[in-house]
Amino acid sequence: MAQLIDGKQLSDQVLQEVASEVELLKGKYDIVPTLAVVLVGEDPASQVYVRNKVKRATEAGMGSIEHRLDAETSQNTLNALIDHLNNDPEVHGILVQLPLPSHLNEDEVIASIHPAKDVDGFHPLNVGALASGRPSLVPCTPQGCMIMLRQVHPDLSGKNVVVVGRSNIVGKPMAALLLQANCTVTIAHSRTRNIESLCRNADIVVAAVGRAEFINADWIKPGATVIDVGINAIDVNGKRKLVGDVDFESVARVAGAITPVPGGVGPMTIGCLLLNTTRAARRQLA
Ligand SMILES: Nc1nc2c(c(=O)[nH]1)N[C@@H](CN(C=O)c1ccc(C(=O)N[C@@H](CCC(=O)O)C(=O)O)cc1)CN2
């Protein structure tokens, strides 16, 4: 059976580091690192994530400001709020929960956040910095995946990695971080041919495709490490169950190490968000 990479436990460690850094910033510089979270609409999953972010921020001693906007909010109103937060010296990090309602332009919203406060790492300047090997604020989910991978592979150099999925939030920044760690990286996507055999040759598979239990044991080389980014709700005998993009039952019998869902990558995303907020706060001291 594969070694389980426990995201909950690792995330608690990250949050302890965050709490120490918050204490230091308060004591030495008299600032309270503060995260502003913006939620537009009533998407139930987004409401849970936002609640958890605010809860964890408070537990770590950080400040948090929640802005809940109506689903009908206009682009101008949202832009005006972000402009206000950009100019508020007491706000160090800004996060707009995604996805946004379809009438809003996500790219425009992301680009309107000041890059120094972009704790999601989605602003084009931060994306460019990561792509050119000068990362500043790194997207939280891939950052969390790297921490998890380092538990099993302190040196990632030369590893063959397949990232399944090419989203801006996970697939692309994940590939950039792995490349920076000297891995040989393949990004597989819906048009990729022989995706199964590509995965079967990989030392590490990162699944971020958004399809429930898409990857099964036949795709995995014995002993490989599997990082499952997917969070999919499925119906099992009338009950809602959360599963990843990986068929955990079968893959755990073949892999050397695997992340569970829930309790894997998800909690790390929130830990890294708060880590980014303390980093942003420290940089804004200068
Ligand atoms: N602005 C952003 N929007 C979104 C991001 C993001 O990084 N920035 N990522 C996802 C959602 N997300 C954070 O926002 C997120 C998803 C899941 C979890 C998590 O801890 N999941 C738990 C299960 C939770 C449950 O029971 O439903 C787990 O995996 O154990 C945290 C954060 C999209 N939007």
The ligand as an SDF file (V2000), in Angstrom:
LIG
                    3D

 34 36  0  0  0  0  0  0  0  0999 V2000
   -9.1470   32.7380   -5.8110 N   0  0  0  0  0  0  0  0  0  0  0  0
   -9.0950   31.3930   -5.7940 C   0  0  0  0  0  0  0  0  0  0  0  0
  -10.1640   30.6880   -6.1410 N   0  0  0  0  0  0  0  0  0  0  0  0
  -10.0820   29.3300   -6.1390 C   0  0  0  0  0  0  0  0  0  0  0  0
   -8.8990   28.6620   -5.7300 C   0  0  0  0  0  0  0  0  0  0  0  0
   -7.7780   29.4450   -5.3870 C   0  0  0  0  0  0  0  0  0  0  0  0
   -6.6680   28.9410   -5.0600 O   0  0  0  0  0  0  0  0  0  0  0  0
   -7.9140   30.8150   -5.4260 N   0  0  0  0  0  0  0  0  0  0  0  0
   -8.8830   27.2730   -5.6040 N   0  0  0  0  0  0  0  0  0  0  0  0
  -10.1190   26.5330   -5.6520 C   0  0  0  0  0  0  0  0  0  0  0  0
  -10.8940   26.4350   -4.3700 C   0  0  0  0  0  0  0  0  0  0  0  0
  -10.1180   26.4630   -3.1090 N   0  0  0  0  0  0  0  0  0  0  0  0
   -9.6220   27.6340   -2.6940 C   0  0  0  0  0  0  0  0  0  0  0  0
  -10.0860   28.6880   -2.9830 O   0  0  0  0  0  0  0  0  0  0  0  0
  -10.0700   25.3360   -2.2340 C   0  0  0  0  0  0  0  0  0  0  0  0
  -10.6200   24.1240   -2.5820 C   0  0  0  0  0  0  0  0  0  0  0  0
  -10.6330   23.0650   -1.6730 C   0  0  0  0  0  0  0  0  0  0  0  0
  -10.0930   23.2010   -0.4120 C   0  0  0  0  0  0  0  0  0  0  0  0
  -10.1430   22.1170    0.6000 C   0  0  0  0  0  0  0  0  0  0  0  0
   -9.5440   22.2180    1.6340 O   0  0  0  0  0  0  0  0  0  0  0  0
  -10.9070   21.0330    0.3540 N   0  0  0  0  0  0  0  0  0  0  0  0
  -11.1120   19.9970    1.3240 C   0  0  0  0  0  0  0  0  0  0  0  0
  -12.5320   19.4660    1.1760 C   0  0  0  0  0  0  0  0  0  0  0  0
  -13.5390   20.5540    1.4420 C   0  0  0  0  0  0  0  0  0  0  0  0
  -14.9800   20.0510    1.4200 C   0  0  0  0  0  0  0  0  0  0  0  0
  -15.3330   19.2790    2.2930 O   0  0  0  0  0  0  0  0  0  0  0  0
  -15.7130   20.4830    0.5110 O   0  0  0  0  0  0  0  0  0  0  0  0
  -10.1090   18.8820    1.1170 C   0  0  0  0  0  0  0  0  0  0  0  0
   -9.6520   18.6990   -0.0300 O   0  0  0  0  0  0  0  0  0  0  0  0
   -9.7890   18.2100    2.0870 O   0  0  0  0  0  0  0  0  0  0  0  0
   -9.5110   24.3970   -0.0740 C   0  0  0  0  0  0  0  0  0  0  0  0
   -9.5030   25.4520   -0.9730 C   0  0  0  0  0  0  0  0  0  0  0  0
  -11.0590   27.1750   -6.6710 C   0  0  0  0  0  0  0  0  0  0  0  0
  -11.1620   28.5780   -6.4650 N   0  0  0  0  0  0  0  0  0  0  0  0
  1  2  1  0
  2  3  2  0
  2  8  1  0
  3  4  1  0
  4  5  2  0
  4 34  1  0
  5  6  1  0
  5  9  1  0
  6  7  2  0
  6  8  1  0
  9 10  1  0
 10 11  1  0
 10 33  1  0
 11 12  1  0
 12 13  1  0
 12 15  1  0
 13 14  2  0
 15 16  1  0
 15 32  2  0
 16 17  2  0
 17 18  1  0
 18 19  1  0
 18 31  2  0
 19 20  2  0
 19 21  1  0
 21 22  1  0
 22 23  1  0
 22 28  1  0
 23 24  1  0
 24 25  1  0
 25 26  2  0
 25 27  1  0
 28 29  2  0
 28 30  1  0
 31 32  1  0
 33 34  1  0
M  END
$$$$
